């Protein structure tokens, strides 16, 4: 038998020695167009597809104005906003169907309560385009969260009668689905977050406001103060309805922001986090007037009460983040230090740890990645990548997340591509201003990433030095969680045909089907994994990942340059 290339232990589904990996990460997928805005028949089909893909959790936006009565009026109607029965019953129908069908397919529903908000719950906006996101009322949001928490507490029985008239669909929205069977008890939701991308003006405004002390001072961040109030309100609403022990996440932050301050300018996520916790760039609490304009404690006495007055900021299950890189490869760090893409995850854990530590908390909160993806060309010619590159980038990103023990979930944004914005000409970059990051194109055809999502594989580094260590990682997501899976690594040398097995086959027994091993790089070639899933009945082969020896660096000449003649 030839000498094996295996130089480090072959680990049975666990990280290699010395790696701080997270083998139990859950897989989240989000696609509101295919879930929130579809008939129950289509949602049923979609959920069956997601289960076959190996998705664990479905993130769903609970749009406040979709559920609220009289959402387009500035005067609140007379009703108890904390009582789910006080809302128009048909406004709950889509979400009742989602939780019922998720239970049928063994998927975990994850509700993100977010804007757009009803106009009667927002402040007077200076512009028409931001009135549904402008300065939402924390008190009204608490009432709404309370209503949602009550309805999806696991013991809420639908009334014996259901409305006969369906709600009027929004522009571009599919007709609403029929209601679930009257008298049934709705399933429980036990995973939550508050507000999508609160550091992005597409979801929460204002971002920045003039400093009330002087027009000569820089603008002051407003979104962090507003979000702090919304987080407090959401936390209180869920706590009052029996969800204290649920997975309740803060954040849902966007990956990037701008240096420029204005009413509607994105805020860098680490800047946003610091101000949510009332800390300056040096992680020192704001004091006096600087604290007052940010809604923060103005003195040490107030600072000592901060963690108890804002329990959701410290007792949550983790921070949710969307580490999109979009136009950049997943291993390339963002040049702006307060931005956080997938390559920059240690930045966000360090920032949160320092924020918690400032208030005497030793807790190191997990990070939940709840949106991620790469757009493809076709169809998007602006920032889209090829189908094969999308699959490869997604695998690399998951490998990055796996190797970080603080990451509790990975995410795929969209099952199916959004359609174009047909109000713009085809050659206008705005025509593809929607997301084309799906595993399926808009017609439902599979991209390369569809099957790769089921049987993901990555090898790092791709350009190793001779004799260096390669990390080979993969997951058979399509297998049932907890299955005993056989796996073997195969290698094919560049320029040669055929594959040979490296080392001995292993059995993966961890609940999520992750596999991780190290080999010594000796020659150029490609690696792949061959899985044996008892339920599949046939070998499951991943795509091949090529590695090529890094070109040696040129040695700098030690000869002195001859002096120029005069």
PyMOL commands that set and color helices and strands:
alter all, ss='L'
color gray80, all
select helices_A, chain A and resi 32-35+40-53+64-67+84-86+89-105+119-121+128-130+138-151+223-239+269-276+288-292+300-304+306-309+312-315+342-358+387-402+429-432+448-454
alter helices_A, ss='H'
color red, helices_A
select strands_A, chain A and resi 26-30+57-63+108-114+191-194+208-209+220-221+247-253+318-321+367-369+407-413+455-460+469-476+485-493+500-508+514-520+525-532+539-541+545-547
alter strands_A, ss='S'
color yellow, strands_A
deselect
rebuild
show_as cartoon
